Amino acid sequence: MLRRPQSPTSLVSSKKDSGSSKTTFSKKYTLHFVLVVCVVIPAIVTVISLFEGMITIRTLQAMSSGVYMTQNGSQLRGDCSMTAFHHHSNNDDTFATKTIVLDLQAMKDYSQQRGLQAMHHIKSLTVPNYEKFVIEKYGQEHYQFLHYLTSQVLYPQSKDENDKVNNNVPCFDQNDELSSDEQQQQDSVPHHIVDIGTRYVASSLALGAPVMKAVPRGNGRSDQWVAASSHGIPVWTFDLARSRERFQAFRGATEERWNSDRQKANVTEIVFHNLDLLKVPLDEFKTYMSSEHVHLIVLDTAHKPYTIPFEREFLTRLLEINYQGLLVLDDIHFQEEMKRWWAELQDQAAKEDSPFRLYDVTILGHWSGTGLLDFRPQGNVVLNF
Ligand SMILES: C[S@@+](CC[C@H](N)C(=O)[O-])C[C@H]1O[C@@H](n2cnc3c(N)ncnc32)[C@H](O)[C@@H]1O
């Protein structure tokens, strides 16, 4: 096809067209550039950070205390605002197979400063005339032992003394699903610790007490002690339905006010139950005591296991639900009935098919006698004293 020669005008206009198409071209790319810089990159960054955020939340959740443990398949919310999680759990060190070492020298070393400071830290949350018992030495009173057992033996915090209290651990949606790895990790962390016999809350406070840290004040002044971290596991405490003794620990304040002080002190959540543990249906009893949710139960009640057979019947119920955790018994050498029961338990433990092994740990606990029963079929307790 013959092409018509272009007139100068058309050449000009053609040049003009070419110039305008260049302008359109560069406008187009400028627009793309702006689009990439202003929309696409921020969008990618947002997606990545959201993704990272999810991972962080999931990691925290997996590391966290049993506040988020599943109970009957559903996740529970807890006192999320005050917990600090540095729990070291891994699949080789699950509670079921863990060797629990109770070492007198380690207890002594811990007690001299940090253990004692922890007790001073919590003492104002019980009744005034119990303060002297709470700060008493291990082997005399059991409060330091209970604190040591949870914070140092069962749920040790990060070894880094400089750990800070994390007051901003988020709560999670009940439906937030966990991967099987995360679930396994959570399964090695209990949902709560049980303390039976609340009275003035002293033992519950000891079980939930934080680890203390010395902060130098300079100018020759002695260190200041602050609550550094907490295992974060709530304490569920039980007393008789009619019992109102715990209100005395609030020292005239409301329970809300006491709770807020407890939270400020970084003591883990304390949940009060007033009911008859022998009368609640077995399914309900399991939600309180099952070793799926609980590693440690402390029993310190009427101390009349034969005339008011609560302790012995409670033990029967634990066996009925196949409890596979630890049980601390207070006052095993206190009076005749307790001595007799302890002897009966010793006989039972000596049998080959006994569901538990037992240890006398009075030297670490209460002058009136402290016993430890281990119901874990594959667990091991080593006493170094
Ligand atoms: C020795 S005091 C507990 C002291 C507390 N554990 C501490 O160390 O600070 C015994 C408590 O057990 C409670 N108690 C007695 N029988 C009980 C039962 N069947 N269930 C729950 N609590 C019971 C009593 O009301 C009493 O407050």
The ligand as an SDF file (V2000), in Angstrom:
LIG
                    3D

 27 29  0  0  0  0  0  0  0  0999 V2000
   -5.3640  -25.1420  108.8460 C   0  0  0  0  0  0  0  0  0  0  0  0
   -6.5120  -24.2140  108.0090 S   0  0  0  0  0  0  0  0  0  0  0  0
   -5.8040  -23.9070  106.4290 C   0  0  0  0  0  0  0  0  0  0  0  0
   -4.6930  -22.9520  106.4700 C   0  0  0  0  0  0  0  0  0  0  0  0
   -4.1910  -22.5070  105.1170 C   0  0  0  0  0  0  0  0  0  0  0  0
   -4.0730  -23.5750  104.1770 N   0  0  0  0  0  0  0  0  0  0  0  0
   -2.8410  -21.8470  105.2600 C   0  0  0  0  0  0  0  0  0  0  0  0
   -1.8350  -22.5480  105.3040 O   0  0  0  0  0  0  0  0  0  0  0  0
   -2.8100  -20.6440  105.3580 O   0  0  0  0  0  0  0  0  0  0  0  0
   -7.7430  -25.3600  107.6760 C   0  0  0  0  0  0  0  0  0  0  0  0
   -8.9130  -24.8370  106.8540 C   0  0  0  0  0  0  0  0  0  0  0  0
   -9.5340  -25.9220  106.2300 O   0  0  0  0  0  0  0  0  0  0  0  0
  -10.9060  -25.6540  106.1150 C   0  0  0  0  0  0  0  0  0  0  0  0
  -11.6060  -26.9170  105.9310 N   0  0  0  0  0  0  0  0  0  0  0  0
  -11.9360  -27.8230  106.8700 C   0  0  0  0  0  0  0  0  0  0  0  0
  -12.6000  -28.8410  106.2910 N   0  0  0  0  0  0  0  0  0  0  0  0
  -12.6590  -28.5840  104.9770 C   0  0  0  0  0  0  0  0  0  0  0  0
  -13.2380  -29.2590  103.8540 C   0  0  0  0  0  0  0  0  0  0  0  0
  -13.8790  -30.3970  103.9840 N   0  0  0  0  0  0  0  0  0  0  0  0
  -13.1080  -28.6770  102.6190 N   0  0  0  0  0  0  0  0  0  0  0  0
  -12.4660  -27.5140  102.4840 C   0  0  0  0  0  0  0  0  0  0  0  0
  -11.9300  -26.8300  103.5170 N   0  0  0  0  0  0  0  0  0  0  0  0
  -12.0360  -27.3530  104.7350 C   0  0  0  0  0  0  0  0  0  0  0  0
  -11.2400  -24.9170  107.3820 C   0  0  0  0  0  0  0  0  0  0  0  0
  -12.3700  -24.1150  107.2090 O   0  0  0  0  0  0  0  0  0  0  0  0
   -9.9750  -24.1250  107.6180 C   0  0  0  0  0  0  0  0  0  0  0  0
  -10.1120  -22.8320  107.1290 O   0  0  0  0  0  0  0  0  0  0  0  0
  1  2  1  0
  2  3  1  0
  2 10  1  0
  3  4  1  0
  4  5  1  0
  5  6  1  0
  5  7  1  0
  7  8  2  0
  7  9  1  0
 10 11  1  0
 11 12  1  0
 11 26  1  0
 12 13  1  0
 13 14  1  0
 13 24  1  0
 14 15  1  0
 14 23  1  0
 15 16  2  0
 16 17  1  0
 17 18  1  0
 17 23  2  0
 18 19  1  0
 18 20  2  0
 20 21  1  0
 21 22  2  0
 22 23  1  0
 24 25  1  0
 24 26  1  0
 26 27  1  0
M  CHG  2   2   1   9  -1
M  END
$$$$
